[in-house]
Amino acid sequence: MNQLHIIDYLIILVVLGVTLFLGFRFSKKQRTTENFFLSKGNFPSWALGLSLLSTLISSVTFLGYPAQGFASNWLLLVQGLMVPVVLLGTIWFIVPLYRKVIGLSTYEYFEKRFGLFARYYSSSSFILRQFAGMGTVLFLIAVAIGKIAGVNEFLVLVIVGLVLIVVNLKGGIQAVIWLDVFQGFMLFASGIICLGLLLFSINGGLPEFWRIASENNRTGFGPYSTDLTQLTLTVMIINGAFYAIQKYGTDQTVVQRYLTAKTHQSAIRASLLGISLTVPVWTLFMLIGTALFVFYKQQPLPEGITAEAVFPYFMMTQLPTGVVGFIVAALISAAICSLSADLNSMAAVGVEDYYRNLRPGRPDKNYLRAGKWMVVVSGLISMGIAALYLVTGNEGVLGVVFTLYAIFSGGIVGIFLLGFFSARANRQGVNIGIIACILFTAYALLTSTPVGIHEKKLLLDLGEYNFAHDKLMLGVYSHLVVMGVGYVASLFFPKPELDKNLIYQRRIKKI
């Protein structure tokens, strides 16, 4: 496999330089927690929309989707397709809800609606989910760049991780959002270039691409089955609907973008732009995977190249000098941008949900300093998780990420939907629902997850009573458990007296 040319390295260095420049560009403005985490009213709607896009698009999209498109069909794209289906009818209510009732942390709403236990449970689930996702993204970028450039993967991990931490420390949310804008343009350009070159390189062009892909079951969204014990279209539709609400309705990285906007209308416009752009990007990179399959069907791959390594191999052997550098730079930029958003949001939750409650009444500079320390610690922990992935050789990343999201969603959507739509649900009932959710999740994981080095066994084997459904359904069931148990349990306690801004039924008249 070819090595990167000096021109490619120069392009990569320029992009890293722009990344660091934007971090230092806004460093003088990061004097308060409000500026560091929100900087409200300083961004146009289109910039926030691109930031939302980039927050949801990372190296997982850049490498995971092509790997999935190469190895299988478009089934895992269904989760992304459900985002606009669910949100185009709900974003009008979700955005004003948070802008009216919270200051910074998404999970402040959960406390106002159901008390401290709901807040801490939701925020801790978010933190666990973020660490799992950030470690996966760093692992992906280290493996990809290591293979493309022929450098040590741990070295790549350290460099990207340190740049990530420095950008966040210096530039805060302003650097994060403008980096997102920069990365959004690079992402579109790199994806279009790759797909165009692939289709041009296939003998017979677009008609042959479609014929070979169709004949080899690389198109469509099957298996078209209602079986919930395996990955089917039904599973992805159900999981995707809950994923959309979870990401846009309860995820701090997204909600924080709502809060940075100057007005409700600006935040909604930004959300609609972000929603409308995510599906084309996900589709673009899934099609790259399908085109890779067709291309290497015509000229077979060398043995030993896994699905995750096909796209990097193509870049190094088929793309011209300069284009490779641009694509690699876009890949690095995608990782840094999505991870920057994750780091900033985790620090925001750490400060607002934990440190401010442990140390109330302190000067703002104390909370700002704590937030910056949380950026450093969270970045280092994520690097450690990625290093663990490198040591253990974790593969099949896209499926892993979806599974982790399902597991660590922890019924948060169920809590949110109960709080938003049911005036009858109360603190006592939801707390019981959360406990039921924890017990159910523990049962499902223990009875469905084999562990071991040489011989893998279930942690808890209950025979025919083991959890047998696909892991993606675990997240769905956890939400349903919270909703069902939480609502029924609420009936045994007095109806709560609620602020009218906390629930849907009374808020709709105000919009």
N, C-alpha and C positions, 0 to 999 in steps of 0.2 A: 504494500500500500504506500502511496506517495506521502511525502512529508509536506508540511505547510511551507509555502514560499515566504520569503522575507516580506513581500507585499501583503500577504495575508496577516502576518504578525503585526505589521504596521497598522492595518485596518482595525485589528482587535485592540491594539494599544490606544488608538484614537478613541474608540468607543468607551474603553475603560477610563480614558482621560476625561471625556465628556461626562461620564457618570460621576467621577470624583469632583469635577468642576461644578456640576449642579448641586452636589452636596455642600461644597464650601460656599457656593454662590449665595445661599440662603442662611448661612451660619449666624450672621449678625442679628437675624430676626428671631432666633430661637431663645428668647429671654423669659418666656412664660410657658406654663403648661398649655394654655389656650393656643398659642402660636405653634408650639411643638406638635400638638396632637390634632388641631382643627384648622387654625388660620382661616376662620369663617369669613366668607364673602370675598376672598381673594382669587377665586377661580371662575372662569366662564363655564357655562354648562357643557360645552363641547369638550373641554379639558377634563372635567369630572367624568363625562361619559367614557372617554378613552381611558381614564384611570380605572374606572370600573371594569372595563374590558381587560386591561392589563393585569388587574388584580386577580381575575379569574383565569388568565392565560399564563402559563409558565412553561418551564422545560418539560413538564408532564405533557402538555399539549404538543410541544415541539418534537418530542421524541416518543412519548407514549402512544399518541394517536397513530403516527406512521407505523409503529411496531404492531399495533393492533390491526390496522388496515392491511398490513402485509400478511399477518398470521391468520386472519379470519375475515369476517364480513364487517358490516357497519353497525352491529348490534350495540356496542358501547357508546355510539353516537346518540342513541335514543335519549339518554339522560340529559344531554345538552339540548336536544330538540324540545324537551318538555319545559325548559325554562321560559320561553316566550308564551307558551300555551297557558301556563299557570299565572305568570306575573302580569301579563298585559291587562288582566282584569282586577288585580289586587294591588299593584304598585301605587295606585291613586290614594289608597288608604294607609298603606304601610309607611310611606314617607312622611306624611303629616303627623302620624302617630308618634314617631320617634322625635321629630323636630319639636313637638309640643311638650313631651313629658320627660325627656332625659336631658342631661347635660353633656356627657361624653360616652359613658359606658352603656352599651345595649342592654346590659343585664340589670341596670337601674330600673328599667320598666318591669322586669320580673319581680323585683323587690316591692315596687309600688303596688303591683297587682297581687302578689302572693307571699311576700315576706322574704326575709333574709336567706332562708334555706333554699328557696327556689333560685335566688340570685347567685348564691355561691355554687350551687350544683350546676347551673347553666354556664357560668363563667369558667368553672374548672373543666367542664366538658369541652368548652371552646379551646382552652389552653392545651389540653391533651391532644385534641384534633390538630391544632396548629403545629405542635411539635412533631407529630407524626408526618404531616404534610411537608413541613419545611425540611425535615431530615431526608425525606424521599426526593425532593427537588434538588437538594445539594448533592445527594448520591447520584442522581441522573446526570447532572452537569459535570460532575467529576469523572464519571465513567465515559461520557461522550467525548469530552475534550481530551481526556487521557488517550483514548483510542485514535482520535483524529490527529492530534498533534504529536502523539508518541511520547508524552511526558507522564510523570508519576501522578497517579490519580489523587493521592493524598496531598500533593503539592497544589494541584488545581483546587481542591477542596479548601485548603488554607487561604489561598489567594482570593478566591471568590468570597469566602466567608468574611475575611478581614475587610475587603472593599465594601461589602454589604453593611457591616457594623459601622464603619467610618462614615458612610453616606448617611445613615440614619442618625448617628450622633450629631453630625454637623448640620444637616439640612432639615431634619424633622419632616413633617407632613408635606411641606412645600416642595422639598426636593423629591419626595416620593411621587407626588402627583405629576410634576413636570417630567420626571423620568418615565413615568407611565406613558405620557404623551409621546415622548421620543421613541419609546419601545414599541408603542402601538403602530407607528408608521413603519418601523423596521420589520415588525412581525408580518404585516401584510405584504410588504415588498419581498421579503425572503420566501414566504410561502408561495406567492405567485410565481416568482422566479424558478423555484424548485419544481413546481407542478408543470410549468410551461416547458422547461428543459426536459423533464421526464416524458411528457407527451410527445415532444418533438423527437425524442430518441427512440421511441417505440416504433418498430417496423409496422407500417400500416396505419399509423396515426390513431386518432380517436376511435374510429370504427373497430379497429383491431383491439384496442384497449378494452372496449366494452365487451367484445366477443369473448376474449380470453378470461376476463374477470368474471363474466356471467357463467361461463362453462365450468369454472373452478370454484363456484360458490363464494366469490369474493364481493358480491353485491347483495343488497337486501338486508333485512334486520331480523332474520330468523335465528334460532328456532321459533316458529309461530305456534306457540303452545301456551296453555294456561298452567302448566306444571311449575309450581313454585319451588321445587326441590333442586332445580338447575337454572342456569342463566338463560332466560328466555325473553322474548319481547314483552310479555306480560310483566315479568319481574322488573325490567328496565323502565317501563312506563310508570309503574307504581312507585318505584324508587326515585325516578326522575322528578315526579310531582312533588314528593316530600323534599328532595334535594333542592328544588327551586325555592320552596318556601324557607327551608333552613338557611340557604345561602343568602337570599335577598331579604329575608324577614328576621333572622336571628343572628347573623354572622357579623361580628364587630368590624371586620375589614370593609364590608359593604356599607353597613349602617353609618360608619364613620364618614363615608363619602356623602351620605345624605346630609350630615350635620355641617359639613364644610361649605355647602351651598348657601348663597345669600338669602334665597327665598324658597318656599315650598315648590313653586312652579319651576325654578331653576333645578332643584334636586330631582323632580319628576322628569324633566326633559333630559337630564344627564342619565337617569336610570333607563329611560326608553332607548336612548342612543346606545348605552352599554349593552342592553338586552338584545337590541337588533344586530349588533356586531358580533356577539359571541358565537352564534350559530354558524355564520359564514366562515369564521376562523376555524372552529372545530371541524366543520365539513371539509375545508381546504386541506387541513393536515391529515384527516382520515383518507381523503382521496390520494394524497401523496403516498400513503402506505399501499393503497390498491394499485397505483401506478408502478410502485416499486416491485410489487409481486409480478405484474405483467412484464415489466422490463427484464427481470431476472428469470422469468419463464422462457424468454427468448434467448437469453444468454446466461446459463446457470451460474449461481454463486459458487465460490469455493466452499469446501466442506468446513463445518465448525463455526459458521457465522450465525449467531442467534438473531431472532426477530428484532430485538432491541439494538443490535449492531448493524443492521442492514442500512439504515439511513446514513449513519456516519460513514460506512464503507462506500456508499454511493457518492457522497460528497467528496471524499478523498480521491476516488478513482475516476469520476466522471465530470466533475465540475471544474471549470477553468480557474486559474490563479486569480485572485481578487474576489471572485464570487464566493469561493470557499471561505475566505476571510470574512466577507460580509455576513454569510450565513452563520458562521461560528460566533461572530460578534453579536448577531441578533439572538442567538441561543443564550449566550452569556447575559445579554441585556434582559431577556425574558426572565431568566432566573433571578437576577438581582432585583428587578422591579417587583415581581410578585412577592419575593421574600422580604423586600423592604416594607411593603404594605403589611405583611404578616408581623414583622418585628415591631413596627410602630403601633399596630393595633393591640398586640400582646402587652406591650409596655403600658398602653392606655388602660387596659383592663387591670393590669397589675397595680397601677397607681390608684385608679378610681374604686375598684372593687375590694382591694386588700390594704394597700399601704395607707390610704387616706382614712380608712376605718380604724386601723391599728394606731395611727398617729394623727388624730384629728387636730384641727386648729393650728397647724404649722404654717409658716410662711410659704408662699407659692414656690420660692426657689428651692425649698426642701423637696417638694413633690416633683419639680422638674429634674433635680439631681437624681432622685430615686428612679424616675422614668428612664433616664439615660443609663443608669446602672442596670436596669432591667433589660434594656436593649442589648447591652454587652453580654449579660449572663444568658439571655435567651438565644442570642446568636451563637455563643460557645456551646450551649447544650445541643442546639440543632446540628452544629458541626460534629459533635460527638456521636449523635444518632446516625448521621450520614457515614461517619467513619466505621461505625458498627455494621452498617449495611455493606460497606466495602469489604470488610473482613469476612462477613458471612456469605457474600456473593448473592444477595437478594436479586431476583429477576421478576419478570412479569409485572412491571411497575404500575401500569395503568389499572389493572385489576386490583393490585394491592392498595393503591390510593383509594379507589372506590370502596373497597371493603373497610378500610380504616375510617373513612368518613361515615360509613353506615354504623360502625361500632361506636365511635365516639360522639355521634350525634346525640346519643343518650336520652332520647325523648324530648329534646328541647322544642322541636316543632309542636309536639303535643301540648306542652305547657303554653307556648305562644298562642296556639289556636284556641285553647280553652280560655285564656285570658282575654283574647281579642273578641271572640264571638259569644261567649257565655257569661251573662251577668250573674248566673247562679253559682258558678264555680268559685270556691273560696280557698283560703290558705290551708286549712286543715285537710280538706279533700285532696288538693294537689300535692301536698306533702306525702300523703299516703300513696298517691299515684306514682310519685317519684321513687319511693321505697320499693313499690311493686316493680317498677321499671328496672331498678338496680338488680333486684333478685332475678327477674326474668333474663336480663342480659348476662348475668353471671351463669345462670343455668345453661343458656344457649351456647356461650363460649366454652364452658367446661365440657359439654357433651358433644361438641362438634369440632374441637380443635385438637388434632393430634400433635404431640410434642415428643422430642427425643432425638438423639444423635444417630444411633445405628438402627434402632427399632422404634418407630413412632407409635405411641398409644394415646388414647383419649385421656384427658385429665380426670374425667368422670364418665364412666360407661354405664348408662342406664338401659342398654339394649334397645328395644323398640320405642322407648320413651326419649331417646336422644333427639336433639334438635336436628331435623333432617332437611330443612329448607335452605336455599341459597343464602350466603352470608349477607348479601345486599338486602334481603328481606328482614334481617335482624333489626336494622335501623328503622324500617317501616313499622315493624311490630312494637318496637320500644315506644314510638310516638303514640300508637294506638292504645297501648297499655296505659300510658299516662292519661290519655284522653278518657278512655273508658272507666278505669278505676278511679281516676281523679274526679270525674263528674258524678259517678254514683256515690262515692264517699262524701262528696260535698253536700249531698241531699240530707245527710245525717247531722249537718251543722247549720247554724243560722245563715241566711242569705246575707252577703256582705254589702256594706254601704260603700259605693264606688264613686270615684271621680269620673265624671262623664267623659273626660278625654281618654280614659283608659280602655274603653270598649267601642266596638264598631257601631252598634245599633244607635247610639246617641251621638256619635261623632259625625256620622254621614251628613247630618244637617248643617254642620259647620263648614264643610268643604266647598 
